[in-house]
């Protein structure tokens, strides 16, 4: 019995999974950053770099979702 695979569907499903996992990792990083910030373990410079990095990650994820038509698939 042959298996029919739709490559477009497979690509979109896999990309959706990867983006979803990266979003989960991003949330964990944000929570850890908040804990470190509230604990006073970050300098002003580190806070700025962390904020910039998290913002860049969020923007990159949004671009990937738009480019691959994944806005609704990841929700």
N, CA, C, O and CB atoms as a CASP TS submission, in Angstrom:
PFRMAT TS
TARGET T0000
AUTHOR 0000-0000-0000
METHOD Language model
MODEL 1
PARENT N/A
ATOM      1  N   UNK     1       0.837  -1.171   0.000  1.00  0.00           N
ATOM      2  CA  UNK     1       0.000   0.000   0.000  1.00  0.00           C
ATOM      3  C   UNK     1       0.894   1.251   0.000  1.00  0.00           C
ATOM      4  O   UNK     1       1.591   1.500   0.984  1.00  0.00           O
ATOM      5  CB  UNK     1      -0.959  -0.011   1.220  1.00  0.00           C
ATOM      6  N   UNK     2       0.885   2.032  -1.075  1.00  0.00           N
ATOM      7  CA  UNK     2       1.726   3.221  -1.157  1.00  0.00           C
ATOM      8  C   UNK     2       1.195   4.350  -0.263  1.00  0.00           C
ATOM      9  O   UNK     2      -0.006   4.472  -0.022  1.00  0.00           O
ATOM     10  CB  UNK     2       1.818   3.700  -2.608  1.00  0.00           C
ATOM     11  N   UNK     3       2.130   5.160   0.214  1.00  0.00           N
ATOM     12  CA  UNK     3       1.777   6.301   1.045  1.00  0.00           C
ATOM     13  C   UNK     3       1.895   7.556   0.190  1.00  0.00           C
ATOM     14  O   UNK     3       2.946   7.824  -0.391  1.00  0.00           O
ATOM     15  CB  UNK     3       2.690   6.390   2.316  1.00  0.00           C
ATOM     16  N   UNK     4       0.823   8.311   0.119  1.00  0.00           N
ATOM     17  CA  UNK     4       0.832   9.560  -0.637  1.00  0.00           C
ATOM     18  C   UNK     4       1.167  10.704   0.311  1.00  0.00           C
ATOM     19  O   UNK     4       0.486  10.929   1.312  1.00  0.00           O
ATOM     20  CB  UNK     4      -0.538   9.804  -1.342  1.00  0.00           C
ATOM     21  N   UNK     5       2.225  11.414  -0.028  1.00  0.00           N
ATOM     22  CA  UNK     5       2.672  12.514   0.818  1.00  0.00           C
ATOM     23  C   UNK     5       2.588  13.812   0.024  1.00  0.00           C
ATOM     24  O   UNK     5       3.163  13.932  -1.058  1.00  0.00           O
ATOM     25  CB  UNK     5       4.119  12.272   1.336  1.00  0.00           C
ATOM     26  N   UNK     6       1.877  14.761   0.567  1.00  0.00           N
ATOM     27  CA  UNK     6       1.789  16.094  -0.028  1.00  0.00           C
ATOM     28  C   UNK     6       2.940  16.918   0.543  1.00  0.00           C
ATOM     29  O   UNK     6       2.925  17.291   1.716  1.00  0.00           O
ATOM     30  CB  UNK     6       0.389  16.776   0.263  1.00  0.00           C
ATOM     31  N   UNK     7       3.937  17.198  -0.298  1.00  0.00           N
ATOM     32  CA  UNK     7       5.141  17.885   0.176  1.00  0.00           C
ATOM     33  C   UNK     7       4.840  19.271   0.740  1.00  0.00           C
ATOM     34  O   UNK     7       5.464  19.683   1.717  1.00  0.00           O
ATOM     35  CB  UNK     7       6.145  18.006  -0.952  1.00  0.00           C
ATOM     36  N   UNK     8       3.905  19.986   0.150  1.00  0.00           N
ATOM     37  CA  UNK     8       3.548  21.314   0.644  1.00  0.00           C
ATOM     38  C   UNK     8       2.960  21.245   2.036  1.00  0.00           C
ATOM     39  O   UNK     8       3.304  22.040   2.910  1.00  0.00           O
ATOM     40  CB  UNK     8       2.567  21.985  -0.297  1.00  0.00           C
ATOM     41  N   UNK     9       2.072  20.290   2.233  1.00  0.00           N
ATOM     42  CA  UNK     9       1.449  20.091   3.543  1.00  0.00           C
ATOM     43  C   UNK     9       2.486  19.653   4.572  1.00  0.00           C
ATOM     44  O   UNK     9       2.469  20.105   5.716  1.00  0.00           O
ATOM     45  CB  UNK     9       0.319  19.051   3.452  1.00  0.00           C
ATOM     46  N   UNK    10       3.375  18.781   4.157  1.00  0.00           N
ATOM     47  CA  UNK    10       4.427  18.289   5.051  1.00  0.00           C
ATOM     48  C   UNK    10       5.351  19.430   5.473  1.00  0.00           C
ATOM     49  O   UNK    10       5.700  19.555   6.647  1.00  0.00           O
ATOM     50  CB  UNK    10       5.241  17.170   4.366  1.00  0.00           C
ATOM     51  N   UNK    11       5.741  20.257   4.505  1.00  0.00           N
ATOM     52  CA  UNK    11       6.622  21.393   4.801  1.00  0.00           C
ATOM     53  C   UNK    11       5.952  22.357   5.768  1.00  0.00           C
ATOM     54  O   UNK    11       6.563  22.789   6.745  1.00  0.00           O
ATOM     55  CB  UNK    11       7.010  22.129   3.507  1.00  0.00           C
ATOM     56  N   UNK    12       4.697  22.692   5.496  1.00  0.00           N
ATOM     57  CA  UNK    12       3.997  23.639   6.354  1.00  0.00           C
ATOM     58  C   UNK    12       3.795  23.061   7.751  1.00  0.00           C
ATOM     59  O   UNK    12       3.915  23.783   8.741  1.00  0.00           O
ATOM     60  CB  UNK    12       2.648  24.020   5.738  1.00  0.00           C
ATOM     61  N   UNK    13       3.493  21.782   7.841  1.00  0.00           N
ATOM     62  CA  UNK    13       3.324  21.150   9.143  1.00  0.00           C
ATOM     63  C   UNK    13       4.616  21.119   9.943  1.00  0.00           C
ATOM     64  O   UNK    13       4.620  21.390  11.144  1.00  0.00           O
ATOM     65  CB  UNK    13       2.801  19.749   8.971  1.00  0.00           C
ATOM     66  N   UNK    14       5.702  20.789   9.276  1.00  0.00           N
ATOM     67  CA  UNK    14       7.003  20.755   9.946  1.00  0.00           C
ATOM     68  C   UNK    14       7.452  22.151  10.364  1.00  0.00           C
ATOM     69  O   UNK    14       7.956  22.336  11.472  1.00  0.00           O
ATOM     70  CB  UNK    14       8.052  20.123   9.034  1.00  0.00           C
ATOM     71  N   UNK    15       7.271  23.130   9.486  1.00  0.00           N
ATOM     72  CA  UNK    15       7.625  24.512   9.830  1.00  0.00           C
ATOM     73  C   UNK    15       6.776  25.003  11.001  1.00  0.00           C
ATOM     74  O   UNK    15       7.278  25.690  11.891  1.00  0.00           O
ATOM     75  CB  UNK    15       7.440  25.444   8.608  1.00  0.00           C
ATOM     76  N   UNK    16       5.500  24.652  11.000  1.00  0.00           N
ATOM     77  CA  UNK    16       4.628  25.033  12.106  1.00  0.00           C
ATOM     78  C   UNK    16       5.106  24.436  13.417  1.00  0.00           C
ATOM     79  O   UNK    16       5.082  25.100  14.454  1.00  0.00           O
ATOM     80  CB  UNK    16       3.198  24.598  11.829  1.00  0.00           C
ATOM     81  N   UNK    17       5.534  23.199  13.373  1.00  0.00           N
ATOM     82  CA  UNK    17       6.045  22.533  14.575  1.00  0.00           C
ATOM     83  C   UNK    17       7.317  23.206  15.077  1.00  0.00           C
ATOM     84  O   UNK    17       7.460  23.459  16.273  1.00  0.00           O
ATOM     85  CB  UNK    17       6.315  21.051  14.293  1.00  0.00           C
ATOM     86  N   UNK    18       8.234  23.495  14.168  1.00  0.00           N
ATOM     87  CA  UNK    18       9.500  24.131  14.547  1.00  0.00           C
ATOM     88  C   UNK    18       9.244  25.518  15.128  1.00  0.00           C
ATOM     89  O   UNK    18       9.816  25.874  16.159  1.00  0.00           O
ATOM     90  CB  UNK    18      10.449  24.227  13.331  1.00  0.00           C
ATOM     91  N   UNK    19       8.394  26.297  14.478  1.00  0.00           N
ATOM     92  CA  UNK    19       8.093  27.640  14.967  1.00  0.00           C
ATOM     93  C   UNK    19       7.414  27.561  16.333  1.00  0.00           C
ATOM     94  O   UNK    19       7.715  28.354  17.225  1.00  0.00           O
ATOM     95  CB  UNK    19       7.197  28.399  13.961  1.00  0.00           C
ATOM     96  N   UNK    20       6.503  26.609  16.496  1.00  0.00           N
ATOM     97  CA  UNK    20       5.848  26.428  17.791  1.00  0.00           C
ATOM     98  C   UNK    20       6.839  26.102  18.900  1.00  0.00           C
ATOM     99  O   UNK    20       6.738  26.636  20.004  1.00  0.00           O
ATOM    100  CB  UNK    20       4.811  25.330  17.697  1.00  0.00           C
ATOM    101  N   UNK    21       7.789  25.232  18.609  1.00  0.00           N
ATOM    102  CA  UNK    21       8.811  24.885  19.601  1.00  0.00           C
ATOM    103  C   UNK    21       9.702  26.081  19.934  1.00  0.00           C
ATOM    104  O   UNK    21      10.045  26.294  21.096  1.00  0.00           O
ATOM    105  CB  UNK    21       9.668  23.724  19.092  1.00  0.00           C
ATOM    106  N   UNK    22      10.073  26.854  18.927  1.00  0.00           N
ATOM    107  CA  UNK    22      10.905  28.036  19.171  1.00  0.00           C
ATOM    108  C   UNK    22      10.129  29.055  20.005  1.00  0.00           C
ATOM    109  O   UNK    22      10.713  29.727  20.855  1.00  0.00           O
ATOM    110  CB  UNK    22      11.368  28.670  17.830  1.00  0.00           C
ATOM    111  N   UNK    23       8.820  29.179  19.771  1.00  0.00           N
ATOM    112  CA  UNK    23       8.011  30.100  20.575  1.00  0.00           C
ATOM    113  C   UNK    23       7.952  29.647  22.033  1.00  0.00           C
ATOM    114  O   UNK    23       7.973  30.480  22.939  1.00  0.00           O
ATOM    115  CB  UNK    23       6.590  30.208  19.999  1.00  0.00           C
ATOM    116  N   UNK    24       7.878  28.352  22.266  1.00  0.00           N
ATOM    117  CA  UNK    24       7.888  27.834  23.637  1.00  0.00           C
ATOM    118  C   UNK    24       9.225  28.143  24.306  1.00  0.00           C
ATOM    119  O   UNK    24       9.268  28.567  25.460  1.00  0.00           O
ATOM    120  CB  UNK    24       7.620  26.307  23.649  1.00  0.00           C
ATOM    121  N   UNK    25      10.307  27.929  23.576  1.00  0.00           N
ATOM    122  CA  UNK    25      11.641  28.239  24.108  1.00  0.00           C
ATOM    123  C   UNK    25      11.750  29.732  24.396  1.00  0.00           C
ATOM    124  O   UNK    25      12.331  30.126  25.407  1.00  0.00           O
ATOM    125  CB  UNK    25      12.752  27.798  23.114  1.00  0.00           C
ATOM    126  N   UNK    26      11.201  30.563  23.521  1.00  0.00           N
ATOM    127  CA  UNK    26      11.224  32.009  23.723  1.00  0.00           C
ATOM    128  C   UNK    26      10.492  32.384  25.013  1.00  0.00           C
ATOM    129  O   UNK    26      10.979  33.215  25.779  1.00  0.00           O
ATOM    130  CB  UNK    26      10.590  32.732  22.518  1.00  0.00           C
ATOM    131  N   UNK    27       9.343  31.786  25.256  1.00  0.00           N
ATOM    132  CA  UNK    27       8.594  32.068  26.488  1.00  0.00           C
ATOM    133  C   UNK    27       9.398  31.683  27.727  1.00  0.00           C
ATOM    134  O   UNK    27       9.406  32.413  28.718  1.00  0.00           O
ATOM    135  CB  UNK    27       7.255  31.319  26.483  1.00  0.00           C
ATOM    136  N   UNK    28      10.067  30.546  27.670  1.00  0.00           N
ATOM    137  CA  UNK    28      10.893  30.117  28.800  1.00  0.00           C
ATOM    138  C   UNK    28      12.040  31.106  29.022  1.00  0.00           C
ATOM    139  O   UNK    28      12.345  31.461  30.160  1.00  0.00           O
ATOM    140  CB  UNK    28      11.450  28.689  28.559  1.00  0.00           C
ATOM    141  N   UNK    29      12.665  31.544  27.947  1.00  0.00           N
ATOM    142  CA  UNK    29      13.752  32.528  28.062  1.00  0.00           C
ATOM    143  C   UNK    29      13.246  33.836  28.666  1.00  0.00           C
ATOM    144  O   UNK    29      13.925  34.440  29.496  1.00  0.00           O
ATOM    145  CB  UNK    29      14.386  32.796  26.683  1.00  0.00           C
ATOM    146  N   UNK    30      12.064  34.271  28.254  1.00  0.00           N
ATOM    147  CA  UNK    30      11.503  35.505  28.791  1.00  0.00           C
ATOM    148  C   UNK    30      11.224  35.370  30.288  1.00  0.00           C
ATOM    149  O   UNK    30      11.516  36.284  31.059  1.00  0.00           O
ATOM    150  CB  UNK    30      10.216  35.877  28.043  1.00  0.00           C
ATOM    151  N   UNK    31      10.667  34.246  30.697  1.00  0.00           N
ATOM    152  CA  UNK    31      10.398  34.025  32.122  1.00  0.00           C
ATOM    153  C   UNK    31      11.690  34.000  32.936  1.00  0.00           C
ATOM    154  O   UNK    31      11.754  34.559  34.031  1.00  0.00           O
ATOM    155  CB  UNK    31       9.630  32.712  32.321  1.00  0.00           C
ATOM    156  N   UNK    32      12.705  33.355  32.400  1.00  0.00           N
ATOM    157  CA  UNK    32      14.002  33.300  33.087  1.00  0.00           C
ATOM    158  C   UNK    32      14.603  34.697  33.191  1.00  0.00           C
ATOM    159  O   UNK    32      15.177  35.062  34.217  1.00  0.00           O
ATOM    160  CB  UNK    32      14.977  32.352  32.346  1.00  0.00           C
ATOM    161  N   UNK    33      14.467  35.468  32.128  1.00  0.00           N
ATOM    162  CA  UNK    33      14.989  36.837  32.144  1.00  0.00           C
ATOM    163  C   UNK    33      14.277  37.677  33.199  1.00  0.00           C
ATOM    164  O   UNK    33      14.912  38.468  33.897  1.00  0.00           O
ATOM    165  CB  UNK    33      14.838  37.488  30.760  1.00  0.00           C
ATOM    166  N   UNK    34      12.977  37.511  33.316  1.00  0.00           N
ATOM    167  CA  UNK    34      12.209  38.255  34.328  1.00  0.00           C
ATOM    168  C   UNK    34      12.669  37.858  35.721  1.00  0.00           C
ATOM    169  O   UNK    34      12.844  38.722  36.582  1.00  0.00           O
ATOM    170  CB  UNK    34      10.685  37.997  34.171  1.00  0.00           C
ATOM    171  N   UNK    35      12.867  36.569  35.958  1.00  0.00           N
ATOM    172  CA  UNK    35      13.359  36.116  37.271  1.00  0.00           C
ATOM    173  C   UNK    35      14.719  36.724  37.602  1.00  0.00           C
ATOM    174  O   UNK    35      14.957  37.180  38.720  1.00  0.00           O
ATOM    175  CB  UNK    35      13.455  34.586  37.304  1.00  0.00           C
ATOM    176  N   UNK    36      15.601  36.719  36.610  1.00  0.00           N
ATOM    177  CA  UNK    36      16.940  37.284  36.838  1.00  0.00           C
ATOM    178  C   UNK    36      16.858  38.783  37.075  1.00  0.00           C
ATOM    179  O   UNK    36      17.583  39.325  37.909  1.00  0.00           O
ATOM    180  CB  UNK    36      17.866  36.990  35.643  1.00  0.00           C
ATOM    181  N   UNK    37      15.972  39.456  36.340  1.00  0.00           N
ATOM    182  CA  UNK    37      15.813  40.898  36.501  1.00  0.00           C
ATOM    183  C   UNK    37      15.248  41.215  37.892  1.00  0.00           C
ATOM    184  O   UNK    37      15.751  42.101  38.583  1.00  0.00           O
ATOM    185  CB  UNK    37      14.888  41.470  35.395  1.00  0.00           C
ATOM    186  N   UNK    38      14.216  40.494  38.289  1.00  0.00           N
ATOM    187  CA  UNK    38      13.611  40.725  39.601  1.00  0.00           C
ATOM    188  C   UNK    38      14.577  40.375  40.729  1.00  0.00           C
ATOM    189  O   UNK    38      14.500  40.953  41.813  1.00  0.00           O
ATOM    190  CB  UNK    38      12.327  39.910  39.742  1.00  0.00           C
ATOM    191  N   UNK    39      15.471  39.446  40.484  1.00  0.00           N
ATOM    192  CA  UNK    39      16.460  39.063  41.485  1.00  0.00           C
ATOM    193  C   UNK    39      17.664  40.000  41.526  1.00  0.00           C
ATOM    194  O   UNK    39      18.561  39.829  42.352  1.00  0.00           O
ATOM    195  CB  UNK    39      16.926  37.660  41.223  1.00  0.00           C
ATOM    196  N   UNK    40      17.683  40.988  40.636  1.00  0.00           N
ATOM    197  CA  UNK    40      18.775  41.949  40.618  1.00  0.00           C
ATOM    198  C   UNK    40      20.083  41.372  40.118  1.00  0.00           C
ATOM    199  O   UNK    40      21.156  41.874  40.451  1.00  0.00           O
ATOM    200  CB  UNK    40      18.975  42.502  41.978  1.00  0.00           C
ATOM    201  N   UNK    41      19.997  40.310  39.311  1.00  0.00           N
ATOM    202  CA  UNK    41      21.209  39.643  38.843  1.00  0.00           C
ATOM    203  C   UNK    41      21.655  40.096  37.459  1.00  0.00           C
ATOM    204  O   UNK    41      22.543  39.486  36.864  1.00  0.00           O
ATOM    205  CB  UNK    41      20.997  38.164  38.832  1.00  0.00           C
ATOM    206  N   UNK    42      21.043  41.164  36.940  1.00  0.00           N
ATOM    207  CA  UNK    42      21.420  41.657  35.619  1.00  0.00           C
ATOM    208  C   UNK    42      21.825  43.123  35.705  1.00  0.00           C
ATOM    209  O   UNK    42      21.182  43.923  36.385  1.00  0.00           O
ATOM    210  CB  UNK    42      20.264  41.476  34.616  1.00  0.00           C
ATOM    211  N   UNK    43      22.889  43.453  35.013  1.00  0.00           N
ATOM    212  CA  UNK    43      23.297  44.856  34.942  1.00  0.00           C
ATOM    213  C   UNK    43      22.405  45.566  33.924  1.00  0.00           C
ATOM    214  O   UNK    43      21.666  44.921  33.179  1.00  0.00           O
ATOM    215  CB  UNK    43      24.815  44.990  34.555  1.00  0.00           C
ATOM    216  N   UNK    44      22.478  46.872  33.899  1.00  0.00           N
ATOM    217  CA  UNK    44      21.698  47.660  32.946  1.00  0.00           C
ATOM    218  C   UNK    44      22.074  47.273  31.521  1.00  0.00           C
ATOM    219  O   UNK    44      21.205  47.147  30.657  1.00  0.00           O
ATOM    220  CB  UNK    44      21.920  49.173  33.172  1.00  0.00           C
ATOM    221  N   UNK    45      23.356  47.087  31.278  1.00  0.00           N
ATOM    222  CA  UNK    45      23.836  46.694  29.952  1.00  0.00           C
ATOM    223  C   UNK    45      23.291  45.322  29.550  1.00  0.00           C
ATOM    224  O   UNK    45      22.867  45.123  28.411  1.00  0.00           O
ATOM    225  CB  UNK    45      25.370  46.679  29.924  1.00  0.00           C
ATOM    226  N   UNK    46      23.308  44.391  30.487  1.00  0.00           N
ATOM    227  CA  UNK    46      22.774  43.052  30.208  1.00  0.00           C
ATOM    228  C   UNK    46      21.270  43.101  29.939  1.00  0.00           C
ATOM    229  O   UNK    46      20.768  42.383  29.075  1.00  0.00           O
ATOM    230  CB  UNK    46      23.066  42.105  31.383  1.00  0.00           C
ATOM    231  N   UNK    47      20.559  43.945  30.675  1.00  0.00           N
ATOM    232  CA  UNK    47      19.116  44.094  30.453  1.00  0.00           C
ATOM    233  C   UNK    47      18.836  44.610  29.049  1.00  0.00           C
ATOM    234  O   UNK    47      17.929  44.121  28.375  1.00  0.00           O
ATOM    235  CB  UNK    47      18.504  45.044  31.495  1.00  0.00           C
ATOM    236  N   UNK    48      19.599  45.582  28.611  1.00  0.00           N
ATOM    237  CA  UNK    48      19.415  46.137  27.269  1.00  0.00           C
ATOM    238  C   UNK    48      19.701  45.097  26.195  1.00  0.00           C
ATOM    239  O   UNK    48      18.939  44.962  25.237  1.00  0.00           O
ATOM    240  CB  UNK    48      20.318  47.353  27.070  1.00  0.00           C
ATOM    241  N   UNK    49      20.796  44.363  26.352  1.00  0.00           N
ATOM    242  CA  UNK    49      21.142  43.324  25.370  1.00  0.00           C
ATOM    243  C   UNK    49      20.092  42.225  25.338  1.00  0.00           C
ATOM    244  O   UNK    49      19.716  41.745  24.268  1.00  0.00           O
ATOM    245  CB  UNK    49      22.515  42.721  25.687  1.00  0.00           C
ATOM    246  N   UNK    50      19.622  41.828  26.514  1.00  0.00           N
ATOM    247  CA  UNK    50      18.610  40.777  26.601  1.00  0.00           C
ATOM    248  C   UNK    50      17.306  41.229  25.956  1.00  0.00           C
ATOM    249  O   UNK    50      16.678  40.472  25.215  1.00  0.00           O
ATOM    250  CB  UNK    50      18.367  40.384  28.065  1.00  0.00           C
ATOM    251  N   UNK    51      16.904  42.462  26.240  1.00  0.00           N
ATOM    252  CA  UNK    51      15.687  42.999  25.636  1.00  0.00           C
ATOM    253  C   UNK    51      15.780  43.052  24.122  1.00  0.00           C
ATOM    254  O   UNK    51      14.832  42.702  23.420  1.00  0.00           O
ATOM    255  CB  UNK    51      15.401  44.382  26.178  1.00  0.00           C
ATOM    256  N   UNK    52      16.916  43.486  23.627  1.00  0.00           N
ATOM    257  CA  UNK    52      17.135  43.561  22.180  1.00  0.00           C
ATOM    258  C   UNK    52      17.110  42.169  21.558  1.00  0.00           C
ATOM    259  O   UNK    52      16.495  41.967  20.511  1.00  0.00           O
ATOM    260  CB  UNK    52      18.473  44.255  21.870  1.00  0.00           C
ATOM    261  N   UNK    53      17.771  41.217  22.194  1.00  0.00           N
ATOM    262  CA  UNK    53      17.815  39.849  21.655  1.00  0.00           C
ATOM    263  C   UNK    53      16.426  39.223  21.623  1.00  0.00           C
ATOM    264  O   UNK    53      16.059  38.592  20.631  1.00  0.00           O
ATOM    265  CB  UNK    53      18.763  38.973  22.491  1.00  0.00           C
ATOM    266  N   UNK    54      15.654  39.385  22.681  1.00  0.00           N
ATOM    267  CA  UNK    54      14.302  38.819  22.710  1.00  0.00           C
ATOM    268  C   UNK    54      13.398  39.498  21.686  1.00  0.00           C
ATOM    269  O   UNK    54      12.572  38.843  21.050  1.00  0.00           O
ATOM    270  CB  UNK    54      13.696  38.952  24.115  1.00  0.00           C
ATOM    271  N   UNK    55      13.553  40.797  21.529  1.00  0.00           N
ATOM    272  CA  UNK    55      12.776  41.528  20.528  1.00  0.00           C
ATOM    273  C   UNK    55      13.135  41.071  19.117  1.00  0.00           C
ATOM    274  O   UNK    55      12.251  40.876  18.283  1.00  0.00           O
ATOM    275  CB  UNK    55      13.007  43.038  20.668  1.00  0.00           C
ATOM    276  N   UNK    56      14.425  40.900  18.849  1.00  0.00           N
ATOM    277  CA  UNK    56      14.877  40.419  17.535  1.00  0.00           C
ATOM    278  C   UNK    56      14.348  39.020  17.256  1.00  0.00           C
ATOM    279  O   UNK    56      13.938  38.722  16.134  1.00  0.00           O
ATOM    280  CB  UNK    56      16.414  40.424  17.456  1.00  0.00           C
ATOM    281  N   UNK    57      14.354  38.164  18.269  1.00  0.00           N
ATOM    282  CA  UNK    57      13.839  36.805  18.101  1.00  0.00           C
ATOM    283  C   UNK    57      12.356  36.831  17.766  1.00  0.00           C
ATOM    284  O   UNK    57      11.904  36.111  16.875  1.00  0.00           O
ATOM    285  CB  UNK    57      14.080  35.975  19.367  1.00  0.00           C
ATOM    286  N   UNK    58      11.603  37.653  18.473  1.00  0.00           N
ATOM    287  CA  UNK    58      10.166  37.754  18.224  1.00  0.00           C
ATOM    288  C   UNK    58       9.902  38.242  16.804  1.00  0.00           C
ATOM    289  O   UNK    58       9.034  37.711  16.112  1.00  0.00           O
ATOM    290  CB  UNK    58       9.505  38.697  19.243  1.00  0.00           C
ATOM    291  N   UNK    59      10.650  39.252  16.375  1.00  0.00           N
ATOM    292  CA  UNK    59      10.491  39.785  15.027  1.00  0.00           C
ATOM    293  C   UNK    59      10.839  38.740  13.969  1.00  0.00           C
ATOM    294  O   UNK    59      10.137  38.615  12.966  1.00  0.00           O
ATOM    295  CB  UNK    59      11.362  41.024  14.845  1.00  0.00           C
ATOM    296  N   UNK    60      11.911  37.997  14.189  1.00  0.00           N
ATOM    297  CA  UNK    60      12.314  36.952  13.238  1.00  0.00           C
ATOM    298  C   UNK    60      11.245  35.869  13.137  1.00  0.00           C
ATOM    299  O   UNK    60      10.941  35.394  12.043  1.00  0.00           O
ATOM    300  CB  UNK    60      13.659  36.329  13.658  1.00  0.00           C
ATOM    301  N   UNK    61      10.676  35.480  14.274  1.00  0.00           N
ATOM    302  CA  UNK    61       9.618  34.468  14.253  1.00  0.00           C
ATOM    303  C   UNK    61       8.395  34.962  13.490  1.00  0.00           C
ATOM    304  O   UNK    61       7.795  34.210  12.722  1.00  0.00           O
ATOM    305  CB  UNK    61       9.222  34.081  15.679  1.00  0.00           C
ATOM    306  N   UNK    62       8.026  36.216  13.698  1.00  0.00           N
ATOM    307  CA  UNK    62       6.880  36.779  12.983  1.00  0.00           C
ATOM    308  C   UNK    62       7.138  36.786  11.477  1.00  0.00           C
ATOM    309  O   UNK    62       6.244  36.468  10.692  1.00  0.00           O
ATOM    310  CB  UNK    62       6.582  38.208  13.479  1.00  0.00           C
ATOM    311  N   UNK    63       8.358  37.146  11.072  1.00  0.00           N
ATOM    312  CA  UNK    63       8.710  37.137   9.650  1.00  0.00           C
ATOM    313  C   UNK    63       8.643  35.731   9.072  1.00  0.00           C
ATOM    314  O   UNK    63       8.135  35.539   7.967  1.00  0.00           O
ATOM    315  CB  UNK    63      10.108  37.717   9.443  1.00  0.00           C
ATOM    316  N   UNK    64       9.147  34.752   9.803  1.00  0.00           N
ATOM    317  CA  UNK    64       9.111  33.361   9.337  1.00  0.00           C
ATOM    318  C   UNK    64       7.673  32.894   9.184  1.00  0.00           C
ATOM    319  O   UNK    64       7.330  32.223   8.210  1.00  0.00           O
ATOM    320  CB  UNK    64       9.871  32.436  10.312  1.00  0.00           C
ATOM    321  N   UNK    65       6.831  33.252  10.151  1.00  0.00           N
ATOM    322  CA  UNK    65       5.419  32.849  10.074  1.00  0.00           C
ATOM    323  C   UNK    65       4.736  33.486   8.867  1.00  0.00           C
ATOM    324  O   UNK    65       3.963  32.822   8.176  1.00  0.00           O
ATOM    325  CB  UNK    65       4.673  33.239  11.368  1.00  0.00           C
ATOM    326  N   UNK    66       5.010  34.759   8.604  1.00  0.00           N
ATOM    327  CA  UNK    66       4.397  35.432   7.453  1.00  0.00           C
ATOM    328  C   UNK    66       4.897  34.848   6.138  1.00  0.00           C
ATOM    329  O   UNK    66       4.109  34.607   5.224  1.00  0.00           O
ATOM    330  CB  UNK    66       4.687  36.936   7.497  1.00  0.00           C
ATOM    331  N   UNK    67       6.204  34.618   6.041  1.00  0.00           N
ATOM    332  CA  UNK    67       6.790  34.106   4.800  1.00  0.00           C
ATOM    333  C   UNK    67       6.302  32.698   4.473  1.00  0.00           C
ATOM    334  O   UNK    67       6.249  32.320   3.303  1.00  0.00           O
ATOM    335  CB  UNK    67       8.307  34.112   4.898  1.00  0.00           C
ATOM    336  N   UNK    68       5.947  31.923   5.487  1.00  0.00           N
ATOM    337  CA  UNK    68       5.536  30.542   5.264  1.00  0.00           C
ATOM    338  C   UNK    68       4.051  30.321   5.518  1.00  0.00           C
ATOM    339  O   UNK    68       3.595  29.183   5.629  1.00  0.00           O
ATOM    340  CB  UNK    68       6.339  29.623   6.143  1.00  0.00           C
ATOM    341  N   UNK    69       3.292  31.427   5.609  1.00  0.00           N
ATOM    342  CA  UNK    69       1.848  31.367   5.801  1.00  0.00           C
ATOM    343  C   UNK    69       1.484  30.501   7.007  1.00  0.00           C
ATOM    344  O   UNK    69       0.657  29.594   6.915  1.00  0.00           O
ATOM    345  CB  UNK    69       1.170  30.827   4.543  1.00  0.00           C
ATOM    346  N   UNK    70       2.123  30.806   8.141  1.00  0.00           N
ATOM    347  CA  UNK    70       1.933  29.998   9.352  1.00  0.00           C
ATOM    348  C   UNK    70       1.270  30.763  10.500  1.00  0.00           C
ATOM    349  O   UNK    70       1.220  30.259  11.623  1.00  0.00           O
ATOM    350  CB  UNK    70       3.263  29.466   9.815  1.00  0.00           C
ATOM    351  N   UNK    71       0.760  31.972  10.238  1.00  0.00           N
ATOM    352  CA  UNK    71       0.191  32.755  11.325  1.00  0.00           C
ATOM    353  C   UNK    71      -0.880  31.977  12.088  1.00  0.00           C
ATOM    354  O   UNK    71      -0.865  31.948  13.318  1.00  0.00           O
ATOM    355  CB  UNK    71      -0.395  34.046  10.784  1.00  0.00           C
ATOM    356  N   UNK    72      -1.798  31.354  11.374  1.00  0.00           N
ATOM    357  CA  UNK    72      -2.889  30.622  12.017  1.00  0.00           C
ATOM    358  C   UNK    72      -2.485  29.214  12.438  1.00  0.00           C
ATOM    359  O   UNK    72      -3.039  28.665  13.391  1.00  0.00           O
ATOM    360  CB  UNK    72      -4.077  30.548  11.086  1.00  0.00           C
ATOM    361  N   UNK    73      -1.530  28.634  11.736  1.00  0.00           N
ATOM    362  CA  UNK    73      -1.141  27.239  12.023  1.00  0.00           C
ATOM    363  C   UNK    73      -0.478  27.094  13.369  1.00  0.00           C
ATOM    364  O   UNK    73      -0.619  26.051  14.008  1.00  0.00           O
ATOM    365  CB  UNK    73      -0.209  26.720  10.953  1.00  0.00           C
ATOM    366  N   UNK    74       0.240  28.101  13.822  1.00  0.00           N
ATOM    367  CA  UNK    74       1.009  28.007  15.063  1.00  0.00           C
ATOM    368  C   UNK    74       0.135  28.217  16.280  1.00  0.00           C
ATOM    369  O   UNK    74       0.443  27.696  17.352  1.00  0.00           O
ATOM    370  CB  UNK    74       2.137  29.017  15.062  1.00  0.00           C
ATOM    371  N   UNK    75      -0.939  28.961  16.148  1.00  0.00           N
ATOM    372  CA  UNK    75      -1.821  29.223  17.281  1.00  0.00           C
ATOM    373  C   UNK    75      -2.378  27.929  17.779  1.00  0.00           C
ATOM    374  O   UNK    75      -3.151  27.917  18.737  1.00  0.00           O
ATOM    375  CB  UNK    75      -2.951  30.183  16.906  1.00  0.00           C
TER
END
